Amino acid sequence: MKFHGRDIISIEDFSREEITYILNTSKTMEAVASKGSDMLKGKILATLFFEPSTRTRLSFEAAMLKLGGSVIGFAEAEIASVKKGENLADTVRTVENYADVIALRHPLDGAAKLAAELAKVPIVNGGSGSEEHPTQALIDLYTVQKEKGKIDGLKVALVGDLRYGRTVHSLAYALSLYDIELHLISPETLRMRREVLRAIQNKIAVTEDSNLEKVIPKIDVLYVTRIQKERFPDLAEYAKVKGTYKIDLKTVAAAKKDLTILHPLPRVDEIAPEVDSTPQARYFQQVYNGVVVRMALLALVLGAVR
């Protein structure tokens, strides 16, 4: 399979076989993560984050450092030449001269695709507008497989902001490659984007609802997302749906004993802190998995692993 020099822009660009290869490579990185490696010694990752980020940016940096590489970049556009008016195209064309791979996060749809068309080095999409977040979807799949021992045969619910949440768009595309049952739970105004729904509903069984209580007893994986205030063009609309879902101990009690609860984080109030200590809560393990999956991706696109 060819990964060397490849851009990672959309999860739709990958076949199930390629995703399996990435997940298997991620598993081999578990041992590497604990002791470190020099397989990417001399290579440089540039992190261009035009939006705030904690987990995505730091896990990319941690992944590169654990593989022996170096990291340059910025965490907010305010401290870059973007503040002076430089456009994305010029920023990418400049930074590709300094780095072997670029991880990009940008608030505008299409930004990662544009960067990939311009850059001579691989572009890894760390979140593009409200479109996609492909590396997070790979982390989610890896976590599900690690926790449940499989992906096929599961019943999965995606809960919260399915309209603006780019993580759930990528995850829905990825899950449609497996034999699963997918439940989309959201307020009416935050239903899954229609183009995503059209793409997946001919491949897998999909239901849409606003009632989480109805599906909680039968699902295997509960994937919770925050309702994203920053994505709403009208704050009055945000106020109507804020706090719609709250996962608490009562929710957990109504679920299967082996339910796996995931969240791409950050959370606001959609998962009560009391849930953190339950065996069902696996979102902080999900964070750790982000490092090994991104280690695998960097090693693959830079040709250190084939």
N, C-alpha and C positions, 0 to 999 in steps of 0.2 A: 504494500500500500504506500502511496506517495504522500508524505506529510512535509518533507523537507522543503522549506521555502513557501509553504502554503499559508494563505490568509485564513483567519478564523472570524468570519463575519456573521454568518447565520447558521443555526443548527440544521436548517434545511439543506445545507450544502453537503451534509454527511449521511452516508448510508448506515444502516444498522450494523453492518460488518465493521465499518470504520469506527463507529462509536464503541463497539465491543473491544476493538484493538486499543482505543484510548483508555477505556476503563481497565483493561488488563495491564496496560503500561502504568497506569496510576497505582495499581496494586503493588507493582514492583518498586514504586517510588516510596512506599511506606518505610522500607528498611533504609533507603538512601536518606530520607528526611531526618531520621534519628541520628545518623552519623556524619552526614554531609558528603560532598563529592566535588571533584574538580572537572566534571565532564563538560561544563560550559566555561571553563577558565579562559579568560581573554575575550569572552563575548559580553556585549553590553545590551541591556534592556532599557528602553526609554519609556517612562510612564507619563503620558500626556493626559491629565485628568482635568477636564474643563468643568467638571461638576464635583461636588463634595463626595468623598468616599473614604471609608475606613477599611473595611474588610477586603474589598476588591483590590485596592491599591497596595495595601500592606501584604496581602497574600501573594500578589504578583512579585513584590519585592523580596519577600521571604523565600519564595520558590526559586528565584534567580540566585539569591545569595547561597541557598543550600546546595545549589548545583555548581557553585564556584564562580559564577559570573558577577558582573557589576551592574549597578542601577544608576541612571540619571533621570531627570525629568522634573515635573512640577505637579503640585497637588491642587492648584487652583489657578484659574486664568488670570486672576488679579496680579499675580507676581510674575507673569510671563509677558512677552512682547505682544500678546493678544490685547493687553490693556492699551497698547499704543495704536491698535487698529489692524494688526497683522491678521490675515485671514487663515483659515484652517489649511488651505492648500499650501501656502507659503511656509507655515509652521511645519507641516509634514515633510515638505521638500528640504527644509533646513535640517530637521532632526535626523532624517535618514542618513545624513552624512556622519552622524556621531554614534549611531546605534546599529545593532544587528537585527533587532526586532522592536516593534513599538506596540505597547498596550495603550489603547485609546478609550477614553470615556468622554462623551459629548452630549449636550442636552438636545441636539437637533436630530430628527429622524434622517437617516441617509448619510450621516457623518462618517461612520465606519466604512461604508461602501465607497464613498468618495475618496477617503484616505487610501484605501486598498488600490483603487484605480491609479492613484498618483505615485504611491511609494514603490521603491525598488526592494525594500525589505518587507518581511511579513508584518501584517497588521493583525493584532488580536483585539477583537471588539470587547471592551470592558463595560459595555452599556451604551446603546445608541438611542437617544431620545426615549420614546415610549415603545420602540419597536422590539428589540431583542437584547438578550444578555446570554449568549451561547455558552460561555464558560461556566456560568452559574447553572445552566441546565445540565451540563456534564457532571458538575459537582453533585447536583440533586440526584441524578441517575446513579452515580457512584455510591452515594449515601444510602439510597433505597436498596441497591443490590447488596451492599455491605450489611445493612440491618436486617433485611428480609431474606437474603440468600438468593433472591431472584427478582425479576421485574415482571415477567409474564405471569398472568393469572391474578394479578392484584387489582383491588378496587381502590382508586385514588380520588381524593377530593381536593380541588384547588379552591381556596376560600379568600374572599376579600375583593381587592381592586383588580379585576380581570380585564378592564378596559385600558388602563394606563400602565399596569404593571408589566414591565418588559420581561421579568423573570418568568412569569407564567406563560407568556407567549412562546418563549423558547422551550420551556418545559412541555407545553402541550404538543408542540411540533415533535419533540423528541419522543414523548410517550406514545404518539400515534404509530411509531415503528414497532410497538410491542403489543402483545395480546392482553390488553388491560381494559378495565371499565372506568371511565372518567366522569366524575361529577363536578360540574362547574357551579359554585355557590357564590352568589354576589347580589347586591342590590340591583334593581332593574336598570338603573342608570350606569352601572359599572359592569354590564355583561361583557363577556369575552368579545374581542374584536371580531367582526363578521368574517374577515378574510382568513383569520386563524380557524374559526369554527368550520368554515367551508372546507378548509384544507384537511381537517382531521376527522370530520364526522362520517366520511365514507370509508375510513380505515378502522375505526374503533367505535365502541358503544359510548355515546356521549349524552348526558342529561344536563339540563340547565334548571336551576331553582334558586330561590332566595332563602330557603329554609334548611339550615344546617342540621337541626335536630332530627329531621327526617332521615338523613343519610348516615349520621354519626355511628349508629350501632353496627353498620355493615361494612364500613370502609377499613382498609389496611394502612393507608397512608393519608395523613391530613397535612396538606401544604398550605400554610397560613401566610397571607401577605398583609402589609399595612395599607390603609387607604391613604394615598399619597397627596397630601395637601399641595405640594409644589407643582403637581401636574394639572391641577384644576384651573381652567381659564376663568371660572366664576366661583369665588369663595363661598357664595351663598349655597351653591350646589354641594360643595364640600361639607358645609355645616349640616346639611340634611342627612348625609350618609356616615358622618364621623361616628365611630364607635358602634357601628352596626353589629359587629361580631366580637364576642369576648370569649376566648377559650379559657375556662377555669376548671377547678376540680370537679364541678358538677358535669361539665362536658366530658372530662376524662372518665368519670364513673359510668357514663352512658355508653362508652365506646368499648371495643374489644380490648382485652387485657394486653394484647401485643400490638396495639396501635402504635404507629411511628408518627410523631409530630415533628414537622420540619418548618422552617421559616428562613428566608434568605437574609433577614435582618437588614437594617435596624427595625426594631419593633417600637411601637408607641404604647398602646394599651390593649392591643388585640389578643395578647397572651398574658394572663396574670402571672406575676412572679412566682406564685405558689406552685405553678405547674412545672417550674424548672427542676425541681427535685424529684419529679416522678420518672419512672423508667421509660415512659412514653416520649418524654422530651429529648429530642436528638439534635436540636438546632445548634448547640455549641460543638458537638461532634462534626456537624456539617461544616462549621467554620474551619476546623482542622483539616477536613477532607479537601477544602478549597486549596490548601497549600500543595498537597500531593498531586491533585488533578492538574493544577497549573504548572507544577514541576514537569509532569508528563507532557503537557502541551508545548512548553518551551523547549524541552529536550527533543521533541519530535519535529517542530518547525525549524529548529536550528540544526537538525541532522545528527545530533548526538546519539539518538536512538532511532533505529529503523525497523 
